[in-house]
Protein backbone atom coordinates (compact mmCIF):
# COMPACT_ATOMS: atom_id res chain seq x y z
CA UNK A 1 0.00 0.00 0.00
CA UNK A 2 2.91 2.35 0.69
CA UNK A 3 3.99 1.99 -2.94
CA UNK A 4 0.48 2.83 -4.19
CA UNK A 5 0.29 5.82 -1.86
CA UNK A 6 3.64 7.06 -3.19
CA UNK A 7 2.49 6.73 -6.80
CA UNK A 8 -0.87 8.36 -6.19
CA UNK A 9 0.87 11.10 -4.21
CA UNK A 10 2.92 11.82 -7.34
CA UNK A 11 -0.27 11.85 -9.42
CA UNK A 12 -1.81 14.28 -6.93
CA UNK A 13 1.20 16.59 -7.17
CA UNK A 14 0.94 16.62 -10.96
CA UNK A 15 -2.79 17.27 -10.70
CA UNK A 16 -2.03 20.34 -8.55
CA UNK A 17 0.31 21.60 -11.27
CA UNK A 18 -2.19 20.92 -14.05
CA UNK A 19 -4.99 22.53 -12.07
CA UNK A 20 -2.87 25.66 -11.55
CA UNK A 21 -2.10 25.79 -15.28
CA UNK A 22 -5.78 25.39 -16.17
CA UNK A 23 -6.66 28.11 -13.67
CA UNK A 24 -4.09 30.47 -15.18
CA UNK A 25 -5.31 29.59 -18.67
CA UNK A 26 -8.90 30.23 -17.64
CA UNK A 27 -7.96 33.66 -16.29
CA UNK A 28 -6.04 34.51 -19.46
CA UNK A 29 -8.88 33.35 -21.71
CA UNK A 30 -11.54 35.13 -19.67
CA UNK A 31 -9.76 38.46 -19.35
CA UNK A 32 -7.52 38.29 -22.42
CA UNK A 33 -9.99 37.27 -25.11
CA UNK A 34 -13.29 37.65 -23.21
CA UNK A 35 -14.38 34.00 -23.44
CA UNK A 36 -15.20 31.48 -20.74
CA UNK A 37 -16.26 27.86 -20.38
CA UNK A 38 -18.01 26.21 -17.47
CA UNK A 39 -16.30 22.95 -18.40
CA UNK A 40 -12.88 24.55 -17.94
CA UNK A 41 -13.94 25.94 -14.58
CA UNK A 42 -15.39 22.61 -13.42
CA UNK A 43 -12.31 20.61 -14.40
CA UNK A 44 -10.40 22.61 -11.79
CA UNK A 45 -12.56 21.43 -8.92
CA UNK A 46 -12.68 17.91 -10.37
CA UNK A 47 -8.90 17.86 -10.25
CA UNK A 48 -8.90 19.36 -6.77
CA UNK A 49 -11.19 16.53 -5.63
CA UNK A 50 -8.70 14.01 -7.00
CA UNK A 51 -5.77 15.85 -5.41
CA UNK A 52 -7.38 15.70 -1.99
CA UNK A 53 -8.77 12.19 -2.23
CA UNK A 54 -5.81 10.35 -3.77
CA UNK A 55 -3.23 12.53 -2.05
CA UNK A 56 -4.59 11.81 1.43
CA UNK A 57 -3.18 8.27 1.72
CA UNK A 58 0.30 9.64 1.00
CA UNK A 59 -0.12 12.29 3.69
CA UNK A 60 -1.10 9.56 6.16
CA UNK A 61 1.85 7.42 5.05
CA UNK A 62 4.40 10.18 5.69
CA UNK A 63 2.73 11.06 9.01
CA UNK A 64 1.94 14.65 8.00
CA UNK A 65 -1.79 14.42 8.57
CA UNK A 66 -3.66 16.73 10.89
CA UNK A 67 -4.01 15.47 14.42
CA UNK A 68 -5.48 17.03 17.51
CA UNK A 69 -2.44 17.52 19.69
CA UNK A 70 -3.82 17.57 23.20
CA UNK A 71 -1.75 14.69 24.53
CA UNK A 72 0.30 13.42 21.63
CA UNK A 73 3.22 15.85 21.89
CA UNK A 74 3.60 15.23 25.63
CA UNK A 75 3.78 11.44 25.39
CA UNK A 76 7.11 9.65 25.55
CA UNK A 77 8.31 6.21 24.53
CA UNK A 78 5.63 4.06 22.94
CA UNK A 79 2.82 6.35 24.07
CA UNK A 80 2.37 8.05 20.67
CA UNK A 81 2.31 4.64 18.96
CA UNK A 82 -0.53 3.49 21.24
CA UNK A 83 -2.43 6.72 20.53
CA UNK A 84 -1.95 6.13 16.80
CA UNK A 85 -3.24 2.56 17.11
CA UNK A 86 -6.26 3.74 19.09
CA UNK A 87 -7.00 6.47 16.54
CA UNK A 88 -6.63 4.12 13.61
CA UNK A 89 -8.88 1.41 15.09
CA UNK A 90 -11.53 3.62 16.69
CA UNK A 91 -11.73 6.55 14.28
CA UNK A 92 -9.95 6.29 10.93
CA UNK A 93 -10.75 2.74 9.83
CA UNK A 94 -14.46 2.72 10.76
CA UNK A 95 -15.09 6.19 9.32
CA UNK A 96 -13.19 5.58 6.08
CA UNK A 97 -14.93 2.22 5.66
CA UNK A 98 -18.33 3.82 6.22
CA UNK A 99 -17.60 6.69 3.83
CA UNK A 100 -16.44 4.22 1.17
CA UNK A 101 -19.64 2.25 1.64
CA UNK A 102 -21.76 5.42 1.35
CA UNK A 103 -19.94 6.98 -1.59
CA UNK A 104 -19.76 3.90 -3.83
CA UNK A 105 -23.52 3.88 -4.62
CA UNK A 106 -23.39 7.65 -5.18
CA UNK A 107 -20.66 7.18 -7.76
CA UNK A 108 -22.51 4.26 -9.33
CA UNK A 109 -25.68 6.33 -9.71
CA UNK A 110 -23.82 9.15 -11.45
CA UNK A 111 -22.11 6.61 -13.72
CA UNK A 112 -25.26 4.72 -14.69
CA UNK A 113 -27.41 7.80 -15.14
CA UNK A 114 -24.74 9.74 -17.04
CA UNK A 115 -25.39 12.67 -14.73
CA UNK A 116 -24.19 15.97 -16.12
CA UNK A 117 -23.43 19.28 -14.49
CA UNK A 118 -26.42 21.60 -14.57
CA UNK A 119 -24.21 24.43 -15.81
CA UNK A 120 -24.26 25.17 -19.52
CA UNK A 121 -21.24 23.48 -21.08
CA UNK A 122 -20.63 21.57 -17.84
CA UNK A 123 -19.01 18.16 -17.54
CA UNK A 124 -20.21 14.68 -16.72
CA UNK A 125 -20.17 14.12 -12.95
CA UNK A 126 -18.89 10.58 -12.55
CA UNK A 127 -15.15 11.44 -12.70
CA UNK A 128 -15.57 13.70 -9.68
CA UNK A 129 -17.79 11.29 -7.76
CA UNK A 130 -15.39 8.40 -8.49
CA UNK A 131 -12.76 10.25 -6.46
CA UNK A 132 -14.83 9.69 -3.31
CA UNK A 133 -14.93 5.88 -3.02
CA UNK A 134 -11.43 5.54 -4.49
CA UNK A 135 -9.96 8.07 -2.06
CA UNK A 136 -11.79 6.79 1.01
CA UNK A 137 -10.85 3.18 0.19
CA UNK A 138 -7.21 4.16 -0.33
CA UNK A 139 -7.10 6.00 3.01
CA UNK A 140 -8.67 2.91 4.64
CA UNK A 141 -6.03 0.64 3.07
CA UNK A 142 -3.21 2.99 4.09
CA UNK A 143 -4.71 3.04 7.59
CA UNK A 144 -4.50 -0.76 7.69
CA UNK A 145 -0.88 -0.53 6.54
CA UNK A 146 -0.12 2.04 9.28
CA UNK A 147 -1.79 -0.16 11.89
CA UNK A 148 0.32 -3.14 10.80
CA UNK A 149 3.48 -1.00 10.97
CA UNK A 150 2.71 0.19 14.49
CA UNK A 151 1.92 -3.27 15.80
CA UNK A 152 5.11 -4.58 14.19
CA UNK A 153 7.03 -1.68 15.76
CA UNK A 154 5.73 -2.59 19.21
CA UNK A 155 6.79 -6.20 18.60
CA UNK A 156 10.26 -5.06 17.57
CA UNK A 157 9.85 -6.32 14.01
CA UNK A 158 9.72 -2.93 12.28
CA UNK A 159 11.88 0.16 12.65
CA UNK A 160 9.85 3.35 12.70
CA UNK A 161 10.66 6.98 13.43
CA UNK A 162 8.40 7.93 16.34
CA UNK A 163 9.80 11.44 16.67
CA UNK A 164 6.99 13.98 16.69
CA UNK A 165 7.53 17.65 16.09
CA UNK A 166 4.68 19.91 17.11
CA UNK A 167 3.75 22.22 14.23
CA UNK A 168 4.71 25.87 14.58
CA UNK A 169 1.64 28.08 14.92
N, C-alpha and C positions, 0 to 999 in steps of 0.2 A: 504494500500500500504506500510505503514511503516513496517508492519509485514513481508510482502514479501521481502522487501529490506533487512531487518535484516537476514532473512533465506538465501537469495541469497548471501549476504555478507559473511555469514559463509561458504557457498559452495565455494565462490571465495577464501577465505582464505585456505580452504583445497586443492583447486586446485593449489594454489601457492606451498604448501608443496609437493603435489604429483609431480608437475612439477620439483621442485628442486630435488626430489628423482630420477625421471626419468633422469634428466640431469646428476646427479652424477653416476647413473647406466650406462648411455651411455658412459661417460668418462671412467669408469672402464672397460667396455666391449671393447671399442675401443683400449685403451692403455694397458689393462691387458691381454686380450686374442686375440687382433688383429682382431676383428670382428665389423661390423657396420650394421645398418639398417636405411634406409631412413624413414621407418614407425615410428621408435622410435624417430627420430629427429623431424619429423613432428608433432607427438603427443604433443611435448613441445609447439610449437607455436599454436596448436589448443587449448591447455589448457590456454595459455596466452591470446588468444582471448576471451575465456570465462571468465577469471579472470577480464579482463578490462571491458567487456560488461555487465556482470551481477554484477560486483562489483561497477560499477559507480552509480547506484541508491542509494546504501548505502552511498557512499561518499557524494552525494547530500543531503541525509537525515540528516547526522550528520554535515552538513555545513562545510565540509573539502575540498570542491572542489576548483579548481583554479579560482580566479577572478582577474580581472585587477583592482588594487587598486590605482586609480587616485584620486577618491573622497571618496570612501567608508569609509576608516579609519578616515576621517576628519568629517564625518557626526555625528550628535548627535540626540538623541531622536528617533523619528520614521523615520528619514531620511534613514537609511540603509534598513528599511523594504520597503519603497517606491522604492528604487533602486532595491531591490530583485524582487519586483512585476513587475517593468518595465522590468528587464532582463528576467524574466520568460515568460512574455507575448510576448515581442518583439523578443527575441532571442531563448531561450531554447525550448519552446513549438513548435513554427513553424519549427525550424530546426530539432528537434527530430522527429516530425511528418513527415516531408519531407523525412528524411533519412530512417524512417521505411517504408514509401511508396516505396522508391527506392530499398531498400534492400530485401523486401519480394519477388518480382519476381526473383531476383538474386538467392536467396535461392531456390525458387521453381524450377528454371531451373536446378540447380545442383542436386536437389533431383530427379526430373523426369528423367534426362539424366543419372543419376548414375555417374556423373563426377568423375574421379579419378585424383590423382596427376600424373604429367608427369614424376616424378622420379621413378626409378625402385624400386619396393617394397613400393611405396607410398600408402597413404590412400585415402579413398573416401573423397570428399570435403564437402558434405552437413553438417556434424557436425560443421565445422568451419564457413560455411556461415549462418547456423541457428543462430549463436551467434549474427549476425548483427541485424536482425529484432527483435529478442527477447530483446537484450540489448537496442536498441533505443526505443522500445515500453515501456520497463520498466523505462527508464529515463524519457520518456514523462509522464507516469503515476505518477512517483514520483514528477515530476515537477508540475503536477496538485495538488497533495497532498500538496506540499510546498506552492503553491499559495493559496489554501484553508486555510492553517494554518496562513499565513500572513494576509489575509483578516480578518480572525477570530480574530487575535491578535489586529488589528487596531480597531475592533469592541468591544474589551474587553472580548471576549468570549473564548479566548485561551491564556494560559500563555506560553511565549516563551522567551528563553534567547537570547537577542539581542546584547550581548557583543561580540565585534569583537577584536581579537588580531592580529595585523599585523605580518605576518611571519618574522622570523629572517633571514636576508640574508646578 
